[in-house]
Amino acid sequence: MTKMKHENEIAGVIYPLNKNNFGILKERKDPVYVKFLTRTNSKKPTKLHQGHLLFFYLSGENKSIVGYSKIKEVFFKTPSEIKHNYINRIQMEEEQFNSYILYRETKPLLLLGLDEIIGLKKEIPLDHPLTMTGQYIFLNEMKFLLGVK
């Protein structure tokens, strides 16, 4: 039996990113978005899974959604595993990553393996601030963001 998609079902997430990091990620082959989660439940650390969409919110001057990508895989790795295997695929250069992980060398990070990153022709401003924790989006919101009726 096929699972029905409901309007209140999580369809993706919006995560903040600065303009430079968005550019780096767009240039990566097999891009991977990496992020520490504020709260993680060991039984179900995230509600994201393959097929969801990741929307990119520029947190600087724009405060707008500028692109998106389909999530191919969701997994967790330690900073050392990321440096060893993924540093040339993530949205940061190694020096910035080292600053990001400062004092959290053992805490696992969320990694989202992505399909092609699609930049929006017209940015979508948000009518509310978005914190570093991001925001889950539901099917009806995703349709709105993508201009689907």
DRENKE-222015 format. One record per residue (C-alpha): residue number from 1; residue in three letters; chain; x, y, z. Coordinates in nm, 2 decimals. Layout:
<rs>
[r NUM,"ALA","A",[X,Y,Z]];
...
</rs>
This chain:
<rs>
[r 1,"MET","A",[0.00,0.00,0.00]];
[r 2,"THR","A",[0.14,0.34,-0.10]];
[r 3,"LYS","A",[0.18,0.59,0.19]];
[r 4,"MET","A",[-0.04,0.90,0.13]];
[r 5,"LYS","A",[0.13,1.24,0.15]];
[r 6,"HIS","A",[-0.06,1.47,0.39]];
[r 7,"GLU","A",[-0.03,1.84,0.40]];
[r 8,"ASN","A",[0.10,1.83,0.76]];
[r 9,"GLU","A",[0.37,1.58,0.67]];
[r 10,"ILE","A",[0.73,1.70,0.69]];
[r 11,"ALA","A",[0.86,1.75,0.34]];
[r 12,"GLY","A",[1.19,1.91,0.42]];
[r 13,"VAL","A",[1.38,2.17,0.61]];
[r 14,"ILE","A",[1.52,2.53,0.58]];
[r 15,"TYR","A",[1.87,2.57,0.71]];
[r 16,"PRO","A",[2.07,2.90,0.72]];
[r 17,"LEU","A",[2.39,2.94,0.53]];
[r 18,"ASN","A",[2.60,3.24,0.44]];
[r 19,"LYS","A",[2.64,3.35,0.08]];
[r 20,"ASN","A",[3.00,3.24,0.05]];
[r 21,"ASN","A",[2.92,2.89,0.19]];
[r 22,"PHE","A",[2.62,2.86,-0.05]];
[r 23,"GLY","A",[2.86,2.93,-0.34]];
[r 24,"ILE","A",[3.11,2.67,-0.21]];
[r 25,"LEU","A",[2.84,2.41,-0.18]];
[r 26,"LYS","A",[2.71,2.48,-0.53]];
[r 27,"GLU","A",[3.06,2.41,-0.67]];
[r 28,"ARG","A",[3.11,2.08,-0.49]];
[r 29,"LYS","A",[3.09,1.75,-0.66]];
[r 30,"ASP","A",[2.86,1.53,-0.46]];
[r 31,"PRO","A",[2.77,1.81,-0.22]];
[r 32,"VAL","A",[2.72,1.74,0.15]];
[r 33,"TYR","A",[2.56,1.99,0.39]];
[r 34,"VAL","A",[2.70,1.95,0.74]];
[r 35,"LYS","A",[2.56,2.09,1.06]];
[r 36,"PHE","A",[2.56,2.04,1.44]];
[r 37,"LEU","A",[2.21,1.98,1.57]];
[r 38,"THR","A",[2.11,2.17,1.88]];
[r 39,"ARG","A",[1.92,1.88,2.03]];
[r 40,"THR","A",[1.96,1.52,1.93]];
[r 41,"ASN","A",[1.75,1.23,2.04]];
[r 42,"SER","A",[1.96,0.91,2.01]];
[r 43,"LYS","A",[1.66,0.70,1.90]];
[r 44,"LYS","A",[1.55,0.94,1.63]];
[r 45,"PRO","A",[1.81,1.22,1.59]];
[r 46,"THR","A",[1.63,1.39,1.30]];
[r 47,"LYS","A",[1.30,1.38,1.12]];
[r 48,"LEU","A",[1.48,1.42,0.78]];
[r 49,"HIS","A",[1.52,1.14,0.54]];
[r 50,"GLN","A",[1.60,1.06,0.18]];
[r 51,"GLY","A",[1.37,1.24,-0.06]];
[r 52,"HIS","A",[1.30,1.54,0.16]];
[r 53,"LEU","A",[1.42,1.88,0.03]];
[r 54,"LEU","A",[1.68,2.11,0.19]];
[r 55,"PHE","A",[1.61,2.48,0.13]];
[r 56,"PHE","A",[1.90,2.72,0.17]];
[r 57,"TYR","A",[1.83,3.05,0.36]];
[r 58,"LEU","A",[2.09,3.32,0.33]];
[r 59,"SER","A",[2.13,3.45,0.68]];
[r 60,"GLY","A",[2.32,3.77,0.61]];
[r 61,"GLU","A",[2.17,4.07,0.43]];
[r 62,"ASN","A",[1.92,3.88,0.21]];
[r 63,"LYS","A",[1.73,3.68,0.47]];
[r 64,"SER","A",[1.58,3.49,0.19]];
[r 65,"ILE","A",[1.56,3.14,0.05]];
[r 66,"VAL","A",[1.79,3.12,-0.25]];
[r 67,"GLY","A",[1.79,2.76,-0.35]];
[r 68,"TYR","A",[1.72,2.40,-0.26]];
[r 69,"SER","A",[1.83,2.04,-0.32]];
[r 70,"LYS","A",[1.68,1.69,-0.28]];
[r 71,"ILE","A",[1.83,1.50,0.01]];
[r 72,"LYS","A",[1.99,1.17,-0.11]];
[r 73,"GLU","A",[2.11,1.05,0.23]];
[r 74,"VAL","A",[2.10,1.14,0.59]];
[r 75,"PHE","A",[2.38,1.03,0.83]];
[r 76,"PHE","A",[2.60,1.13,1.12]];
[r 77,"LYS","A",[2.98,1.15,1.14]];
[r 78,"THR","A",[3.24,1.29,1.38]];
[r 79,"PRO","A",[3.45,1.59,1.29]];
[r 80,"SER","A",[3.75,1.37,1.23]];
[r 81,"GLU","A",[3.56,1.14,1.00]];
[r 82,"ILE","A",[3.43,1.45,0.81]];
[r 83,"LYS","A",[3.79,1.59,0.78]];
[r 84,"HIS","A",[3.91,1.25,0.65]];
[r 85,"ASN","A",[3.63,1.17,0.41]];
[r 86,"TYR","A",[3.41,1.46,0.33]];
[r 87,"ILE","A",[3.61,1.79,0.37]];
[r 88,"ASN","A",[3.61,1.85,-0.01]];
[r 89,"ARG","A",[3.23,1.80,-0.03]];
[r 90,"ILE","A",[3.10,2.02,0.25]];
[r 91,"GLN","A",[2.99,2.39,0.24]];
[r 92,"MET","A",[3.31,2.51,0.42]];
[r 93,"GLU","A",[3.68,2.51,0.36]];
[r 94,"GLU","A",[3.88,2.32,0.61]];
[r 95,"GLU","A",[3.99,2.63,0.81]];
[r 96,"GLN","A",[3.63,2.74,0.86]];
[r 97,"PHE","A",[3.53,2.39,0.95]];
[r 98,"ASN","A",[3.80,2.37,1.22]];
[r 99,"SER","A",[3.66,2.69,1.37]];
[r 100,"TYR","A",[3.30,2.55,1.35]];
[r 101,"ILE","A",[3.39,2.23,1.54]];
[r 102,"LEU","A",[3.59,2.41,1.80]];
[r 103,"TYR","A",[3.57,2.22,2.14]];
[r 104,"ARG","A",[3.32,1.97,1.99]];
[r 105,"GLU","A",[3.56,1.72,1.84]];
[r 106,"THR","A",[3.36,1.42,1.96]];
[r 107,"LYS","A",[3.01,1.55,1.89]];
[r 108,"PRO","A",[2.86,1.39,1.57]];
[r 109,"LEU","A",[2.73,1.62,1.30]];
[r 110,"LEU","A",[2.44,1.58,1.07]];
[r 111,"LEU","A",[2.54,1.52,0.71]];
[r 112,"LEU","A",[2.29,1.56,0.43]];
[r 113,"GLY","A",[2.41,1.41,0.10]];
[r 114,"LEU","A",[2.25,1.62,-0.18]];
[r 115,"ASP","A",[2.15,1.60,-0.54]];
[r 116,"GLU","A",[2.21,1.89,-0.77]];
[r 117,"ILE","A",[2.17,2.23,-0.59]];
[r 118,"ILE","A",[1.91,2.44,-0.77]];
[r 119,"GLY","A",[1.93,2.82,-0.73]];
[r 120,"LEU","A",[1.60,3.00,-0.74]];
[r 121,"LYS","A",[1.55,3.26,-1.01]];
[r 122,"LYS","A",[1.37,3.48,-0.76]];
[r 123,"GLU","A",[1.47,3.47,-0.39]];
[r 124,"ILE","A",[1.19,3.40,-0.14]];
[r 125,"PRO","A",[1.20,3.64,0.16]];
[r 126,"LEU","A",[1.09,3.49,0.49]];
[r 127,"ASP","A",[0.84,3.69,0.69]];
[r 128,"HIS","A",[1.00,3.58,1.01]];
[r 129,"PRO","A",[1.36,3.54,1.14]];
[r 130,"LEU","A",[1.52,3.19,1.11]];
[r 131,"THR","A",[1.75,3.08,1.38]];
[r 132,"MET","A",[2.05,2.85,1.34]];
[r 133,"THR","A",[1.83,2.55,1.43]];
[r 134,"GLY","A",[1.64,2.59,1.10]];
[r 135,"GLN","A",[1.28,2.51,1.04]];
[r 136,"TYR","A",[1.10,2.20,0.92]];
[r 137,"ILE","A",[0.86,2.26,0.64]];
[r 138,"PHE","A",[0.54,2.08,0.56]];
[r 139,"LEU","A",[0.41,1.96,0.22]];
[r 140,"ASN","A",[0.18,2.26,0.18]];
[r 141,"GLU","A",[0.46,2.50,0.26]];
[r 142,"MET","A",[0.70,2.33,0.02]];
[r 143,"LYS","A",[0.44,2.36,-0.26]];
[r 144,"PHE","A",[0.41,2.73,-0.18]];
[r 145,"LEU","A",[0.79,2.77,-0.18]];
[r 146,"LEU","A",[0.82,2.59,-0.52]];
[r 147,"GLY","A",[0.52,2.77,-0.67]];
[r 148,"VAL","A",[0.33,2.44,-0.71]];
[r 149,"LYS","A",[-0.05,2.44,-0.69]];
</rs>
